[in-house]
Amino acid sequence: MSVIGEIRVSLDAIGYEQQALLFGFLASYPLAIGGLLGERGRRIARAMAAVSILGFAAMTDPWFHGVLLMVMLLAGMGLFIAAVYGMDLLQRSVMPLQPALQPVEAEEPPLPAAEAARARGSRRKLPLTGHAGTT
């Protein structure tokens, strides 16, 4: 069997624990490399990603298939980021920034004067009908 075929067998055998570790890795890795968190938060995210990746590799039989899966996952994430960055550059080069739009002064009619506030305690009596929910 080829290496890809063996990895496919390993993927078919993934349990809930391994899925949880993969989710932990996918959630913490972008936080570890991004700028969303402060230094302490990135350190915690790095530790979470490392524990998740090591736990996933240790639980995969054989363990090097888990390592290969993680390498493929990281490569896929990198390709996705590169594709998004390339599309952003393409969009910016094809459609340069438009000059800022100037606000237009619209001729609007003045707002009607607000009605005087009702005195406190005054209540309007609603008409009573024989049917619930109707007025």
Buried (B, 14 or more C-beta within 10 A) or exposed (E): EEEEEBBEEBEEEBEEEBEEBBEBBEEBBEBBBEEEEEEEEBEBBBEBBBBBBBBBBEBBEEBEBBBBBBEEBEEEBEEEEEEEEEEEEEEEEEEEEEEEEEEEEEEEEEEEEEEEEEEEEEEEEEEEEEEEEEE
